[in-house]
Structure formats: C-alpha cells, structure tokens
C-alpha cells in the first residue's frame, strides 16, 4: 500500500448472497495483499453461511446494526451493534440473524483474498438463483474453504433459521 484510498459509502460492487446484500469495499490488490473488506446485511431468520472453515485467513466482524449470532467451534456469541468479533482460521464457524431487525456488519479478511470468493459467490446468486451444495463446494475448493454439511441441518433446526 503506497497511497491512501477513500471509499464513499455507496461505492463498490454490490450484490446479493441469498437474501442478504453485500458491497465490496477493499480488495487484496488495493492493500498489498494485507486486507479485504466487505459490508453486508442479513435479514431476520437467515443463516449467513453454512458451517465452514478455512486455513488461510482470519475474519474480523464489526456489527453496525442489530445483533449477529456467531458460532465458532462450540461457542456461540451474540455480537451487538458496535461490537467486534474475530473468527480465527482453522475453526468451523457460521453466523445468523435471529434478532428483531436486519443485521448490518463489516467483514475484514486478513490477509486479503476472501473477498474474491465472496464476489464469485455473489455471482452464483445473480437473478435470484439458489446454487446447489455441489456448486458451493466446487467454488469453495478453489478458495481453500471446507463446508461442514453435517452441522447445517441441526444448526438450522435449533435456531429456526434458513439459508
């Protein structure tokens, strides 16, 4: 990184992942590989991602509106507006919204690169499409992400959320 970057609120590519919105704010190429950033929203009653893990990066989340429930391993965290949370690499994690309002949050990927996966994932949802698990697995493998599918249904049933 050799120059400052200004990111206006409405800037960046916008897309959908399921029923949530995502805006791409900073990419690995803009930060010398150190960081990627997205801004997302998740409606009430939805799971943001199937349980999964990855070895190459950490995710840092800052909730700006609502409450985001985050699972890391066997721990559950209620992350409220203003709170931060770190999901370290190598541990299965997921997140969902069982609050009373849509949740908005900023994700930092350290080092950068995961935003490229999120961008490709948003492309699978263009036009309201819902990709099948096989398509999600194929994309995830390209980015060193592994889904823990056996944990998905029990998680959805317990918290009454949908994907």
trRosetta pair geometry for C-beta under 8 A, 3 or more apart (Angstrom, degrees):
i j d omega theta_ij theta_ji phi_ij phi_ji
1 30 7.6 39 -105 145 93 57
1 31 5.5 -13 -69 -149 115 48
1 32 4.8 -100 -28 -9 67 114
1 34 7.1 -60 -23 23 116 129
5 26 7.0 112 103 -110 151 105
5 30 6.0 54 -84 173 160 122
7 11 5.6 -142 -167 67 66 128
7 12 6.9 24 -160 -44 109 109
7 25 5.3 58 -171 -165 154 93
7 26 6.9 -81 -70 -58 148 87
8 11 4.4 99 61 -21 83 113
11 23 8.0 108 91 177 42 122
11 25 7.5 89 91 -124 89 67
12 23 4.7 96 90 171 125 90
12 24 4.7 -167 -179 74 113 57
12 25 5.0 -61 -75 -86 154 44
12 39 7.8 118 64 26 155 106
13 23 7.2 165 83 -153 43 55
13 24 4.6 9 53 35 91 117
13 119 7.0 53 86 -125 143 105
14 21 6.8 -15 -168 -172 98 100
14 22 7.1 157 -155 86 52 50
14 23 5.0 -20 -100 -100 76 79
14 24 7.8 -146 -72 11 32 75
15 21 7.6 154 87 -158 37 57
15 22 5.3 -19 67 64 82 96
15 23 8.0 159 22 -84 63 37
15 24 7.8 33 9 -23 105 100
15 119 7.4 127 7 -135 152 52
15 122 3.2 62 125 -178 150 137
15 123 7.4 -53 -140 -54 151 46
15 125 7.1 114 164 68 104 110
15 126 7.5 -61 -147 -80 105 78
16 19 7.3 -21 -170 -133 112 15
16 20 6.8 147 -158 80 67 44
16 21 6.0 -42 -102 -103 66 52
16 22 7.1 154 -107 17 16 85
16 122 6.4 127 58 -148 35 88
16 125 5.1 -122 96 120 85 129
16 126 7.8 136 48 -91 96 39
16 128 8.0 0 87 -87 149 46
17 20 5.4 -20 67 69 81 98
17 22 5.5 42 -5 -17 107 128
17 40 7.7 -30 35 -135 119 122
17 48 8.0 51 103 -164 123 68
17 118 7.2 -66 -62 -161 144 82
17 121 5.7 25 -115 126 117 110
17 122 5.4 -75 -65 -92 85 71
17 125 5.6 171 -117 -3 38 157
18 46 6.5 155 127 -166 138 133
18 125 6.5 -92 -38 -119 31 144
18 130 7.5 54 -112 -117 67 87
18 163 6.5 -116 -110 163 144 58
19 42 7.9 84 88 -150 84 54
19 43 5.2 -46 121 16 121 127
19 46 5.7 -140 57 -91 115 156
20 40 5.8 27 160 -179 123 102
20 41 5.6 -174 -157 88 82 56
20 42 4.5 -20 -101 -98 126 60
20 43 6.7 -144 -81 -2 69 75
20 46 6.6 -173 -48 111 101 150
20 48 6.6 27 -26 -122 162 79
21 40 6.5 168 88 -152 57 55
21 41 4.7 21 45 40 96 102
22 38 5.5 -12 -166 -178 100 125
22 39 7.3 146 -157 78 50 47
22 40 4.8 -11 -102 -102 74 89
22 118 6.3 -144 176 166 156 117
22 122 5.8 -123 59 -85 130 129
23 38 6.6 152 76 -163 47 70
23 39 4.6 -13 57 59 102 97
23 40 7.5 -166 21 -73 66 45
24 27 6.9 26 169 -63 114 93
24 37 7.9 120 -168 90 49 59
24 38 5.6 -34 -105 -107 51 86
24 115 5.8 111 -139 -175 102 118
24 118 7.3 161 -92 97 100 116
24 119 6.1 26 -80 -83 146 102
25 37 4.3 -52 73 102 111 104
25 38 6.2 168 11 -106 91 26
25 39 5.8 73 -37 -14 124 98
25 106 7.9 -14 12 -143 153 101
26 30 5.4 -122 -160 73 79 132
26 31 5.9 56 165 -39 119 121
26 35 6.1 6 115 114 133 98
26 36 6.0 -171 98 -147 79 37
26 37 4.0 48 35 28 101 104
26 112 7.5 -96 123 -112 94 130
26 115 7.4 -166 88 -44 53 166
27 30 5.1 96 59 4 72 102
27 31 7.4 -175 93 5 38 93
27 36 5.8 11 -134 -121 35 91
27 112 6.6 105 169 -179 40 134
27 115 5.5 -134 -112 87 67 139
27 116 7.3 79 -146 -61 104 81
28 31 6.3 -82 -146 49 29 94
28 33 5.1 25 -174 -118 96 45
28 34 7.8 155 -140 35 66 34
28 35 7.4 174 -103 73 52 30
28 36 5.3 -29 -50 -66 74 102
28 111 7.1 64 -123 148 106 89
28 112 3.1 169 -94 118 78 121
28 113 4.8 45 -64 -65 147 58
28 115 6.9 -175 -22 41 84 108
28 116 7.1 -38 9 -30 121 110
29 33 7.9 34 -82 -66 30 58
31 34 4.7 -105 139 52 107 86
31 35 4.3 -78 141 49 167 85
31 36 7.4 -149 28 -65 135 45
31 112 5.5 131 61 -33 121 147
33 111 5.6 4 151 176 79 127
33 112 5.6 -155 -169 49 34 104
33 113 7.4 16 -152 -48 74 99
34 110 7.1 -9 168 -135 64 78
34 111 5.6 -88 -142 -137 28 86
34 112 6.0 45 76 -9 28 103
35 108 6.2 -34 -155 -165 102 95
35 109 6.9 132 -162 71 49 61
35 110 6.0 -12 -103 -94 71 75
35 111 7.0 -88 -59 -157 35 50
35 112 4.8 21 86 -59 14 102
36 108 7.4 146 77 -161 49 47
36 109 4.0 -11 59 54 99 115
36 112 3.7 119 -36 -141 84 84
36 113 6.1 -143 -25 13 137 27
36 114 5.7 -172 64 51 141 72
36 115 3.5 -150 177 -12 131 116
36 116 7.6 -102 -116 -15 156 70
37 106 6.7 -7 -167 -176 100 98
37 107 6.9 162 -151 85 50 56
37 108 5.5 -14 -100 -104 83 65
37 109 7.3 -154 -68 16 36 79
37 115 7.0 -2 40 -76 25 137
38 106 7.4 171 90 -155 44 54
38 107 4.9 -1 57 54 89 104
38 109 7.9 41 2 -17 94 109
38 115 5.7 164 -47 -117 103 97
38 118 5.7 -71 -57 114 158 165
39 104 7.4 10 177 -177 90 94
39 105 7.5 -176 -152 96 55 37
39 106 5.2 -23 -104 -103 76 74
39 107 7.7 -171 -82 19 28 72
40 48 7.5 85 135 -142 147 123
40 104 7.2 177 94 -150 45 54
40 105 5.8 -16 63 63 87 79
40 106 7.9 156 19 -94 71 26
40 107 6.5 23 3 -8 115 112
41 102 5.3 21 -179 163 109 121
41 103 6.8 163 -154 85 59 46
41 104 4.8 -23 -98 -98 85 74
41 105 7.8 145 -92 18 39 66
42 46 5.4 -144 -179 80 92 114
42 48 5.1 -59 -102 -84 146 99
42 68 7.2 87 45 -112 133 100
42 95 7.7 -169 -22 119 172 103
42 96 7.5 -150 152 -153 145 36
42 97 4.6 165 112 -21 109 131
42 102 6.6 165 78 -162 39 77
42 103 5.1 -11 56 58 93 96
42 105 7.7 -5 4 15 106 109
43 46 5.1 72 67 0 79 128
43 97 6.6 179 102 73 28 143
43 102 5.2 -41 -108 -105 47 94
44 97 5.5 -109 -111 125 37 111
44 98 7.2 72 -159 -138 76 21
44 99 6.2 -111 -110 72 93 63
44 100 6.8 3 -104 -155 138 13
44 101 6.7 -107 -58 -172 113 1
44 102 6.5 -94 -29 -75 74 49
45 97 6.9 -29 13 89 28 86
45 98 7.1 74 -85 -108 41 56
45 160 7.2 -56 -136 125 83 82
45 161 5.7 171 -179 -124 45 65
45 162 6.4 13 148 21 91 89
46 96 6.5 -160 105 -149 41 81
46 97 5.8 16 54 42 73 101
46 161 5.9 100 -157 -168 7 100
46 162 6.1 -45 -112 69 61 68
46 163 7.2 100 -160 -117 78 22
47 50 7.2 62 134 -78 133 43
47 94 6.5 -18 -165 173 107 118
47 95 7.5 137 -163 88 61 42
47 96 4.4 -38 -107 -96 57 107
47 155 7.2 87 -110 121 139 116
47 156 6.3 -70 -36 -94 140 88
47 159 7.9 112 -79 81 97 128
47 161 4.6 117 -48 127 83 126
47 162 6.7 -138 7 99 93 19
47 163 4.9 -36 59 -89 114 70
48 68 7.8 12 -27 -151 142 111
48 94 7.2 158 59 -179 83 69
48 95 4.5 -9 36 81 128 91
48 96 6.1 -154 -3 -84 79 44
48 97 7.5 86 -46 -18 96 89
49 52 6.1 -68 146 15 116 120
49 94 5.7 -149 81 -135 78 73
49 95 6.6 42 30 36 91 80
50 94 6.6 -67 157 -109 20 121
50 136 7.5 85 17 146 133 153
50 147 5.1 24 101 -146 127 113
50 148 7.4 -172 144 55 95 60
50 149 6.7 -3 173 -99 141 56
50 151 8.0 128 177 78 82 89
50 152 4.9 -27 -143 -98 102 117
50 163 6.7 11 -65 -115 83 142
51 71 7.2 -47 -104 89 100 128
51 92 5.2 29 175 176 104 108
51 93 6.9 173 -144 85 69 15
51 94 4.4 -66 -85 -44 61 121
51 147 6.9 102 83 -164 58 65
51 148 4.2 -53 108 61 109 107
51 149 8.0 -165 59 -65 93 17
51 151 4.2 -18 33 85 156 128
51 152 6.2 -143 16 -71 94 65
51 155 6.4 150 -39 -23 114 156
52 92 6.7 168 86 -142 11 71
52 93 7.1 -41 64 59 59 61
52 94 7.1 103 14 -78 70 80
52 140 7.1 -122 -141 -142 137 139
52 145 5.5 14 173 179 131 98
52 146 6.3 161 -157 83 79 42
52 147 4.8 -42 -96 -102 95 53
52 148 6.3 -169 -86 5 35 80
53 89 7.7 94 -177 -172 83 52
53 90 6.1 24 -176 -164 120 16
53 91 6.2 -170 -119 85 113 16
53 92 4.7 -67 -52 -83 107 54
53 93 7.0 103 -90 11 67 75
53 145 7.5 167 84 -154 34 59
53 146 5.6 -16 59 60 81 93
53 148 7.0 55 -8 -34 94 110
54 57 6.3 -9 113 45 125 79
54 89 5.9 -74 95 -137 71 85
54 90 7.7 -70 85 -50 36 37
54 114 7.5 120 101 -101 170 117
54 143 7.4 -32 -124 129 131 87
54 144 5.5 92 -150 114 90 86
54 145 4.8 -33 -82 -101 107 68
54 146 7.2 160 -80 15 53 71
55 89 5.5 79 -155 171 25 116
55 90 5.7 57 -111 -76 64 78
55 144 5.9 -86 40 163 90 123
56 89 6.5 -171 46 -131 18 142
56 111 7.7 -63 155 47 87 92
56 113 7.2 -47 123 76 127 140
56 144 5.2 70 -5 89 122 149
57 89 5.8 142 72 -79 23 118
57 109 5.3 22 160 -177 143 88
57 110 6.1 153 -162 77 89 36
57 111 5.8 -108 -109 46 100 53
57 112 7.8 128 -120 -49 141 3
57 113 6.4 -167 -54 56 145 103
57 114 5.4 -134 73 -38 155 117
58 86 6.2 -7 174 -167 121 95
58 87 6.7 163 -168 82 69 56
58 88 5.3 -29 -119 -124 105 48
58 89 5.3 -87 -72 -27 63 85
58 109 7.6 162 80 -153 46 46
58 110 5.1 -19 59 65 93 94
59 86 7.4 149 84 -158 51 48
59 87 4.3 -4 62 56 100 107
59 93 7.8 -152 46 83 128 150
59 107 5.9 -26 -164 -161 101 103
59 108 7.2 144 -161 74 49 52
59 109 6.0 -18 -104 -100 70 67
59 110 7.9 172 -86 22 23 76
59 114 7.2 -69 -86 72 97 171
60 84 6.6 -8 -177 -171 94 103
60 85 7.3 166 -156 85 51 44
60 86 5.4 -18 -104 -102 76 70
60 87 7.7 -160 -74 23 31 70
60 107 7.2 140 74 -160 50 50
60 108 4.2 -15 60 58 104 105
60 109 8.0 -157 23 -67 75 25
60 110 6.6 33 -7 -2 111 117
61 68 6.9 -101 152 87 142 152
61 70 7.0 171 46 -79 153 148
61 79 6.5 54 104 144 120 167
61 84 6.9 154 84 -159 52 52
61 85 4.7 -11 58 59 101 93
61 86 7.9 -171 20 -76 73 25
61 87 7.0 45 -11 -10 109 104
61 95 7.6 132 -86 -91 168 161
61 105 5.4 2 -169 174 99 130
61 106 7.2 151 -155 78 50 50
61 107 5.6 -17 -100 -101 74 70
61 108 7.8 -157 -68 22 31 73
62 82 8.0 -31 -172 -166 89 14
62 83 7.4 -177 -144 95 57 40
62 84 5.1 -22 -95 -101 79 76
62 85 8.0 173 -77 20 37 66
62 105 6.4 164 82 -158 43 77
62 106 4.7 -6 57 54 97 100
62 108 7.8 43 -5 -10 99 103
63 66 6.7 -110 -175 74 117 67
63 67 7.1 38 -177 -122 160 28
63 68 5.1 -163 -93 8 124 112
63 79 4.9 150 -20 130 132 98
63 80 6.2 -162 84 130 142 17
63 81 5.3 -107 121 -95 98 37
63 82 7.0 -29 79 24 85 33
63 83 5.6 15 35 56 109 82
63 85 7.9 40 -21 2 97 107
63 103 6.4 -50 -143 -170 108 105
63 104 7.3 114 -164 81 62 52
63 105 4.7 -38 -104 -99 55 99
64 81 6.0 20 164 -140 18 87
64 82 7.9 85 -117 -54 38 43
64 104 4.7 -52 68 101 98 102
64 105 6.2 172 10 -97 80 36
64 106 6.5 67 -29 -16 116 94
65 81 5.4 24 -105 -98 22 120
65 101 7.0 -83 153 113 100 121
65 102 7.1 26 110 96 120 74
65 103 6.3 175 93 -149 72 40
65 104 4.0 42 37 30 105 103
66 80 7.9 -134 122 -144 32 55
66 81 6.4 101 33 -55 28 98
66 97 6.7 6 148 -139 141 115
66 99 4.9 153 -170 79 99 159
66 100 7.8 -162 -132 57 93 59
66 101 4.9 -142 -94 83 105 90
66 102 6.1 -126 -46 105 151 34
66 103 3.5 -124 87 -98 135 67
66 104 6.6 115 19 12 107 62
67 78 5.7 -8 -174 -175 118 90
67 79 6.8 148 -161 74 61 46
67 80 5.1 -23 -104 -100 85 66
67 81 7.5 -74 -69 -22 55 71
67 97 7.4 131 83 -139 63 73
67 98 8.0 -51 94 64 108 63
67 99 4.1 142 48 -80 96 131
67 103 6.4 -94 60 -97 28 120
68 78 8.0 150 77 -161 40 43
68 79 4.7 -24 66 66 89 105
68 85 7.9 -132 87 18 116 143
68 95 5.6 7 173 -176 105 120
68 96 7.7 148 -162 72 66 26
68 97 6.3 -46 -112 -87 60 78
68 99 7.9 -52 -62 -18 33 126
68 103 4.7 136 -69 171 84 156
68 105 5.6 8 -41 -54 152 144
69 76 6.4 -9 -173 -170 98 98
69 77 7.2 158 -156 81 50 49
69 78 5.8 -21 -102 -103 74 62
69 79 7.5 173 -90 19 21 79
69 95 6.5 160 86 -156 52 64
69 96 5.3 -22 64 65 104 76
69 97 7.1 167 17 -92 88 26
69 98 5.9 10 -7 19 138 100
69 159 7.1 -168 90 -142 155 146
70 76 7.4 153 81 -156 45 50
70 77 4.7 -16 62 60 95 101
70 79 5.6 31 -2 -10 116 122
70 85 5.5 141 36 143 163 162
70 87 6.8 -123 -177 -73 130 112
70 93 6.8 0 -179 -171 90 109
70 94 7.6 176 -152 90 52 41
70 95 4.6 -17 -103 -103 70 97
71 74 8.0 -31 -167 -146 95 14
71 75 7.0 156 -153 84 53 48
71 76 5.4 -22 -98 -99 74 71
71 77 7.8 -178 -78 19 27 73
71 92 8.0 -22 121 120 101 81
71 93 5.9 170 93 -150 65 58
71 94 4.9 7 51 53 110 81
71 95 7.0 -164 20 -77 70 46
71 155 7.2 -106 2 -131 163 127
72 75 5.3 -15 65 63 80 100
72 77 7.1 16 8 -3 103 114
72 87 5.5 -159 -96 -126 119 80
72 88 7.5 78 -162 29 135 76
72 91 5.5 45 -176 122 87 129
72 92 7.8 152 -156 87 42 48
72 93 4.6 -6 -103 -102 65 108
73 91 5.0 -51 -52 -171 91 115
73 92 6.4 107 -89 56 40 78
73 93 7.5 -15 -18 -76 47 75
77 85 5.9 147 109 -121 152 136
79 83 4.6 -151 -163 94 73 127
79 84 7.7 -86 -151 106 118 6
79 85 4.8 -74 -97 -29 141 132
79 105 7.9 55 109 -109 127 134
80 83 5.0 86 55 -5 62 122
87 91 7.2 -140 -175 72 73 105
87 93 4.7 164 -153 130 125 178
88 91 5.7 58 76 14 85 118
92 148 5.0 11 -134 -14 134 150
92 151 6.9 103 162 18 144 164
94 151 7.7 -167 -20 117 139 121
94 155 6.3 38 73 -176 158 162
96 155 7.9 165 -26 157 142 108
96 159 5.9 110 85 122 154 150
96 161 4.5 -45 -162 -110 141 173
97 102 7.1 12 180 -144 163 40
97 103 4.6 -158 -107 3 123 119
97 161 7.5 125 54 -121 52 126
98 159 5.7 -115 -61 -179 138 101
98 160 7.2 91 -118 67 116 88
98 161 6.5 -94 -72 -67 92 108
99 103 6.2 106 29 -60 135 104
109 112 5.7 92 93 -120 99 43
109 113 6.7 -128 131 49 131 56
109 114 3.8 -151 -139 39 152 116
109 115 6.0 -160 25 -33 141 81
112 115 6.6 -29 -163 13 87 109
113 116 5.8 -40 -173 16 52 113
113 117 7.7 49 138 -11 68 96
113 143 7.7 168 142 -149 98 99
114 117 5.3 -45 -162 32 54 114
114 118 6.4 54 142 -19 74 101
114 143 7.1 101 -122 177 59 130
115 118 5.3 -51 -146 39 40 115
115 119 6.2 48 151 -25 67 102
116 119 5.6 -49 -148 33 31 116
116 120 6.5 29 153 -14 63 104
116 143 7.2 179 88 -107 95 124
117 120 5.8 -58 -149 40 32 108
117 121 6.1 35 151 -23 67 107
117 139 7.1 124 -152 154 84 100
117 140 7.5 58 -155 -113 126 49
117 142 7.7 165 -106 87 92 94
117 143 4.0 48 -87 -111 123 173
117 145 6.6 101 -153 -18 157 137
118 121 5.4 -51 -144 36 32 116
118 122 6.4 37 154 -22 64 101
119 122 5.8 -49 -150 31 29 111
119 123 6.8 35 147 -22 60 101
120 123 5.5 -48 -156 28 37 118
120 124 7.2 42 147 -23 62 96
120 139 5.8 180 124 -155 121 121
120 142 7.8 -54 101 79 168 138
120 143 7.9 179 46 -41 137 133
121 124 5.7 -48 -161 24 39 113
121 125 7.2 24 148 -9 65 106
121 136 7.8 44 -126 -127 98 80
121 139 6.4 137 -84 138 73 152
122 125 5.8 -65 -157 40 40 107
122 126 7.4 69 145 -54 66 79
123 126 5.8 -15 -160 -22 43 114
124 129 6.5 -115 157 95 57 120
124 131 4.3 -12 165 -46 126 136
124 135 6.3 148 -143 141 135 126
124 136 7.6 144 136 -83 171 67
124 139 6.8 -86 -47 -46 141 157
125 128 7.4 -5 176 -126 72 10
125 129 5.7 -160 -140 66 32 78
125 130 7.3 33 -120 -91 79 39
125 131 7.1 -83 -69 -13 65 97
126 129 6.4 15 63 17 50 111
131 135 4.0 -112 -172 84 112 132
131 136 5.5 135 113 -52 121 82
131 139 8.0 12 158 -2 164 134
132 135 5.2 96 56 8 70 101
132 136 7.3 -136 101 -3 37 90
133 136 5.4 -58 -146 40 37 113
133 137 6.1 39 156 -22 70 104
133 147 7.6 -137 -156 85 96 163
133 149 6.7 51 -151 -108 140 131
134 137 5.7 -52 -146 35 30 111
134 138 6.4 32 155 -21 63 104
135 138 5.8 -50 -147 33 32 112
135 139 6.5 28 156 -14 63 106
136 139 6.0 -58 -150 40 30 107
136 140 6.0 32 153 -22 66 111
136 147 6.8 52 124 -43 115 148
137 140 5.6 -57 -142 38 29 113
137 141 6.4 35 159 -26 65 103
137 147 6.3 -92 -94 20 80 124
138 141 6.1 -51 -153 27 27 112
138 142 7.3 30 149 -21 57 101
139 142 5.9 -55 -165 26 38 114
139 143 7.1 3 152 6 67 110
140 143 6.2 -81 -156 51 36 94
140 145 3.9 -97 -162 80 92 101
140 146 6.7 140 145 -81 126 24
140 147 6.1 127 40 -28 179 94
141 144 7.7 43 -164 -71 32 26
141 145 7.5 -96 -57 54 25 66
147 152 7.8 7 174 -53 109 120
148 151 4.6 21 120 17 109 118
148 152 7.5 163 98 -38 65 78
149 152 5.5 -35 -158 -2 47 121
150 153 7.9 -56 -170 27 35 94
151 154 6.3 -70 -159 50 46 106
151 155 5.7 46 152 -26 79 117
152 155 5.9 -71 -154 38 25 110
152 156 6.2 18 159 -16 67 110
152 163 7.5 -12 -167 -49 117 140
153 156 5.7 -56 -142 39 32 109
153 157 6.1 30 160 -18 67 108
154 157 5.8 -56 -142 40 29 110
154 158 6.0 29 160 -21 66 110
155 158 6.0 -55 -142 36 25 109
155 159 6.3 -11 170 14 62 112
155 161 7.6 -38 134 52 82 111
156 159 6.9 -76 -140 54 21 85
156 160 7.6 62 168 -110 55 11
156 161 5.5 -110 -134 70 65 71
156 162 6.5 66 -152 -97 118 39
156 163 6.9 -65 -95 -30 131 92
157 160 7.4 14 -171 -73 25 50
